[in-house]
Amino acid sequence: MLDPLRAGIEYLCGERDDAPPLLAGRFAWIPRYAVWVVAILLIYAFSGQSSKFIYIDF
């Protein structure tokens, strides 16, 4: 059940040369952009400027 997901992650990470069916086709750009959007949102959510944590240097 998770083989297509694993194949997609391996392709995006550069471990595979052949794209899985989800990432190869007419609308293959949609999942690729979705991965980058999720990555950018995670970076923004965990960056110091948007979090409410107080950082104290000793």
N, C-alpha and C positions, 0 to 999 in steps of 0.2 A: 504494500500500500504506500510506503514512503519512498519507494525506488525512484519515481519521477522527481520528487522533491530533492532527493539526494543527488540525482543526476544533474538537476538544474543548479544546485549549489556548487557541485564539482566543476561544472562548466563555467560558472561565473567566477570561480576562484582560479581557474586556469589549469585544473587537473585533467580536463578532457578537451579534446580537439573538436569532437562532433557535438553539436547542440542537440539537446533533447527536443522532442516534438513541441513542447510548450514554448521553447525559445527559438524555434526555427520555423519560419513561416511568414505569412503576410503581415500579421499583427504581432510580430516578435518584439517590437520596440516597446510595447505596453508593459510586459513584465520586467524588462530591463530598466525602464524608467521608474517603475514602482519600487524596485530594489534601491535605486539611488534616492528616491524621495523618502523612503523609510530610513535610510542611513542618515540623510541630512536632518530629518526630524529627531532621530535619536541623539545626534551630535548636539543639536540645539537644546534639547531637553536636559542633557547632562552637562552642558557647558556652565561655567561659573557665573556667567552674566544672567542666565535665566533661572538659576536655582536659588532657593531661599536659605541656603546654608551659610553660616558665618565661618570664615576661614581665619584661624589664628596661627600666626607663625611665632615660634618660640626661639 
